[in-house]
Amino acid sequence: MLRFLRQLRQSKRSGNQFLKYFLYALGEILLVVIGILLALQIDAWNNDRIQKKKELIYLKEIRLNLQDDLELIGFCLDSNQKKDSAISKSFDAMLHGNSNLEAMFAISRNMPILAEFSVFTQNRVAFDNMLSAENIDLITSDTLRTLLSDYYAEENLLDGTQERVKELTRIFVDHMSPMLMTRENINQLFQTENDFISGSELDFRTNPVLFGDLFSMQRNIDSHNLYLADFQKDIETLIAEIEQFLSSLN
C-alpha cells in the first residue's frame, strides 16, 4: 500500500514536471513567433517609409522639371510673339511701302528675329529616371500617375510642328541671304562703297517666294502657339495636382 502511494506521488510529480516543461517550451515558441512577427512588421514599416521617401523625392524632382518646362514654354511664346510681329512689319513694308528699298530695309532690320526660332523640349530627367528604375508604381495617387503618364506620352506631338517651323525658317534664310547682299546693305555692314546691285533693282515688294516664306512661317507659328498653350495648361494642372498631393502628406 505504501509502495503504491509513493509511486502515485512520483507519477504526479513527473506529470507536473512535464506540464511545466511543455508550458515553458510553448512560451518560448510564442516569444519566437511574436519576435518574428514584430521584425516583419518593422521591416514592412521601414520599407514603406523608404518607398514613401522615394515617392516624395521623385515628385519634387518632377515638379522642378515641370517648372522648367513652364519657363521654357513662356520663352517660346514670347519669341514667337516677337517673330510674328517682325513678320507683320515685313508684310506691311511689302504691301504698303513705297519702294523695294523700303521693303528691303524693313526686312533687314527684322532679320535677326526672322532668322531665329524657339522650340520646346520637355525636361524628362526625373520621370525617365523613375521609369528606368521601374518605380512608376511608387506614385500612389492613381490620378497623378495617369496625368504624368499622359503628359510625358505627348513628347512627340510637337515634333511635326516644331520641325516645320525650323525648316521654314531655314528656307527663308537661304532665300533671303543672297537677296540682302545689296549695295546698300553691304555699305552699312562694311562702311565701304561697292559694286553690288542696288536693292531698288530687286523685287522685295511683290516677290512671291519671299511673301510665301513669311506667310508659311506665320501660319506655323500660330499652330506652334496652340500646341504650346495646351502643354502650358497640362503643366499647370500637373503642378497643382502634385502640390495638393504633397500637402496632403504633411
KAHUFEN-V892386 format. One record per pair of residues at least 24 apart in sequence whose ideal C-beta (glycine too) atoms are under 7 Angstrom apart, sorted by the first residue. I is the first residue (numbers start at 1). GAP is how many residues later the second one is. Records with the same first field share a line. If there is no record, write none. Layout:
I->GAP / GAP
This chain:
51->87
54->81 / 84
55->83 / 84 / 85
58->68 / 72 / 77 / 80
59->183 / 187
61->65
62->64 / 65 / 86 / 180
63->176 / 179
65->58 / 60 / 61
66->169 / 172 / 173
67->172
68->55
69->53 / 54 / 166
70->162 / 165
72->48
73->47 / 155 / 158 / 159
75->43
76->42 / 43 / 44 / 152
77->148 / 151
79->37 / 39
80->38 / 141 / 144 / 145
82->31
83->30 / 31 / 138
84->134 / 137
86->24 / 27 / 28
87->27 / 127 / 130 / 131
90->124
91->123
94->110 / 111 / 117
97->108
99->101
100->99 / 100 / 102 / 103 / 104 / 105
101->83 / 98 / 99
103->101 / 102
104->78 / 95 / 100
107->69 / 97
108->72 / 77
114->58
115->54 / 58
117->48 / 49 / 52
119->43 / 47
120->38 / 108 / 111
122->30 / 33
124->28
127->25
141->104
143->98
144->97 / 98 / 101
147->90 / 91 / 94
148->90
151->83 / 87
157->70
158->69
161->59 / 62 / 63 / 66
162->62
164->56
165->55 / 56 / 59
168->45 / 48 / 49 / 52
169->48
171->42
172->41 / 45
175->34 / 35 / 38
176->34
